[in-house]
Each structure stands twice: as structure tokens, then as C-alpha cells.
Amino acid sequence: MFDRVAKNYDVANRAISMGMDKRWRREAIEILKPFRGGRYLDVGTGTGDLVFEILDQSANTLIDGIDPSERMLAIARDKAARRGEGDAVSFFAADALDLPQESDTFDGVVSGFCFRNIERRQKALEEARRVLKPGGLLVILEATYPESALIRFGYRCYRPLVPLIGRCLGGGSAYKYLMDSIEHFPKPDTVTDMFSAAGFSGVRRKSLTFGTVSIFSGKK
């Protein structure tokens, strides 16, 4: 599905989020606090926007971006080449449930709008913790179903427009699935409990845009 929507994925994200996705990523990486000489992993990197946000906030970092979609990765590599990132980033196919990196490798792990698409989420959290160095931080940016009844009403009014935008951009039924996946995603308190069950400490959730997006974080 993500191969199919890769070509117009960035344009669709800007349209559906009304441009707010850039701010959401910036705030997620501000929580990560990347530093010079650090090494980071982006799980479900897609077209690489979180990777490039890390580089914008902290130069001289090394970042691996992984994703199962080869077409998404191809776009990420093209964007890296246009930016002249050189050896700072590496994009390749890998499985969030079976990361190829050794334990205690990364200073931080991030993931943006990917976690809800993983079926075995607890396993993914455990793998992220495994590859983190002691003291390293996991930051997950994810769409969440709003808790306020008023915001849910507005969300339901907006919801039918998302598949329409997707169809206009050649996404077919993909964007209906993406909206359905938000409603089926666990409540924020359940997600923070999952972080704790995976062994993370200092678990936090930051709510953005009336609860429609959340940033979850925890330290190894």
C-alpha cells in the first residue's frame, strides 16, 4: 500500500494535515534532543522527513532510516542526495520487529506515524529498547483519536475529506485505511502503559492539536 502512495505521499501529508505535520515533527525531534556525534534510528522512515528534521536540529549526526517500502526509501534517498547529506544518512529496508542493528547502538530511536501500522506493537517497543544505548530515548509521533467529544465531532466531519484527498492524489483506498487505523489505535494511556511494560522509564505523552496527534517518549 505504501509503495502505491509513495509518489504523492508528501503532498498528501501536507494537504491532510493542513501543513501542521512539519510542526509536529519539529516538536518530536525537540523532545529527542539530538546532539553532535550522536547516532539515531528512524523506524518507518517513509520519505525521510524525520531524518531530515534531526539533521536540521543537530548537524554531524549519523542516522539510519528503515522502512519496508522500497519506493518510499527511493524517495528518501533522492531527497538526501539533493540535500547533499553524503554519509550522514543511510536508508534501507528492515523490519521493526527484527532490527538488524546490535544492542546498545543508538542514542535515540524515533518513529513517525508508523507505530499504529505495526501489528505486534509490544515487540516493536522491545526491539527499539534493545538497540538503544542505556539512557537513550525512544520518541514516537503518532495520530491519536481525540478524547474530547467536541473535537471528535469536528474530526468526524473532516474524516470523509481525507479519502477524497487521497483519491485525487492517486491513493485509492489507502487513505481510508489510514483513517480507520487511527480509530483502532489504542488510547494514549494504553500506549504509555506499553512503554512501561517494555522497560522504559520516565514515560511521557505530549498532546498536540487538540489530542489528534501525540508524542510518546521513554528512556532506556
JOURCOR-V915364 format. One record per residue. N is the residue number from 1. PHI is phi in whole degrees, 0 to 359 (999 if undefined). PSI is psi in whole degrees, -180 to 180 (* if undefined). OMEGA is omega in whole degrees, 0 to 359 (* if undefined). Layout:
n->(N	N)
phi->(PHI	PHI)
psi->(PSI	PSI)
omega->(OMEGA	OMEGA)
This chain:
n->(1	2	3	4	5	6	7	8	9	10	11	12	13	14	15	16	17	18	19	20	21	22	23	24	25	26	27	28	29	30	31	32	33	34	35	36	37	38	39	40	41	42	43	44	45	46	47	48	49	50	51	52	53	54	55	56	57	58	59	60	61	62	63	64	65	66	67	68	69	70	71	72	73	74	75	76	77	78	79	80	81	82	83	84	85	86	87	88	89	90	91	92	93	94	95	96	97	98	99	100	101	102	103	104	105	106	107	108	109	110	111	112	113	114	115	116	117	118	119	120	121	122	123	124	125	126	127	128	129	130	131	132	133	134	135	136	137	138	139	140	141	142	143	144	145	146	147	148	149	150	151	152	153	154	155	156	157	158	159	160	161	162	163	164	165	166	167	168	169	170	171	172	173	174	175	176	177	178	179	180	181	182	183	184	185	186	187	188	189	190	191	192	193	194	195	196	197	198	199	200	201	202	203	204	205	206	207	208	209	210	211	212	213	214	215	216	217	218	219	220)
phi->(999	289	301	293	261	303	303	250	300	296	297	296	300	299	292	293	272	56	82	283	299	296	293	300	293	300	292	297	286	297	289	297	56	295	228	302	85	283	237	225	233	250	268	73	294	60	268	89	296	291	302	289	292	301	294	293	271	207	287	60	245	247	224	259	245	243	194	280	267	294	290	298	298	298	292	299	296	297	295	296	296	295	280	70	284	62	273	291	235	221	251	203	283	198	254	299	271	210	294	282	281	288	297	58	261	250	282	199	235	233	203	237	56	241	303	289	271	265	287	262	292	297	298	298	295	295	293	299	294	301	276	283	288	305	89	289	244	258	233	242	260	211	287	229	284	297	272	288	298	294	292	297	297	297	298	293	291	280	309	297	287	294	299	295	300	300	295	297	257	82	272	58	274	302	282	293	301	299	289	301	294	293	291	270	288	301	296	307	298	293	296	296	297	295	303	296	295	279	102	279	246	57	290	224	228	249	269	235	49	61	86	282	221	225	246	256	214	198	251	280)
psi->(-44	-30	-41	-34	1	-43	-42	16	-47	-42	-43	-41	-45	-44	-48	-38	-1	36	-3	-15	-30	-43	-40	-44	-40	-43	-35	-44	-28	-34	-37	-36	61	149	159	133	-3	160	134	157	131	113	124	49	-24	-123	11	11	-36	-37	-47	-29	-38	-46	-34	-33	-22	110	167	44	159	132	131	131	121	150	149	-12	111	-35	-37	-45	-37	-40	-41	-42	-40	-42	-40	-40	-42	-33	-13	39	-20	-128	6	-30	152	120	129	161	134	166	126	-22	-8	69	137	-12	155	161	153	45	-39	145	-22	149	134	161	132	117	36	-36	-37	-15	-1	127	-46	76	-38	-41	-41	-40	-41	-38	-41	-42	-38	-44	-8	145	155	131	-8	158	136	129	122	121	124	148	136	151	125	144	-27	133	-38	-45	-35	-36	-47	-38	-44	-33	-37	-28	-46	-21	-26	-51	-31	-45	-43	-43	-39	-27	16	18	-9	-132	-1	-41	-21	-44	-44	-38	-41	-38	-29	-44	-28	-6	143	156	153	-41	-35	-40	-45	-35	-37	-40	-48	-40	-28	-4	8	148	166	38	132	157	130	124	134	151	58	30	4	-16	144	149	118	140	153	153	143	*)
omega->(182	171	185	184	188	187	184	186	182	179	180	179	179	184	185	181	184	176	184	182	178	179	180	180	179	181	178	181	173	176	178	182	179	182	180	180	179	177	189	179	174	182	185	189	181	180	169	187	178	176	183	175	175	181	178	183	180	178	176	171	175	186	169	174	182	180	175	184	181	180	174	181	179	178	178	179	178	179	178	179	180	178	181	184	177	184	183	183	176	180	179	181	177	185	179	181	182	185	183	184	178	177	176	183	194	173	178	175	178	175	182	176	179	192	182	179	179	183	181	189	180	177	179	178	180	178	178	179	181	186	176	169	173	184	179	187	170	178	179	175	186	173	180	180	185	182	180	180	180	180	177	178	177	178	181	177	182	188	182	181	186	176	178	176	179	179	179	182	175	184	179	183	185	186	169	177	183	177	177	183	177	182	181	181	181	176	183	180	178	180	179	175	178	176	182	179	178	176	179	176	179	185	181	171	174	181	179	173	175	176	179	177	179	171	179	180	177	185	174	*)
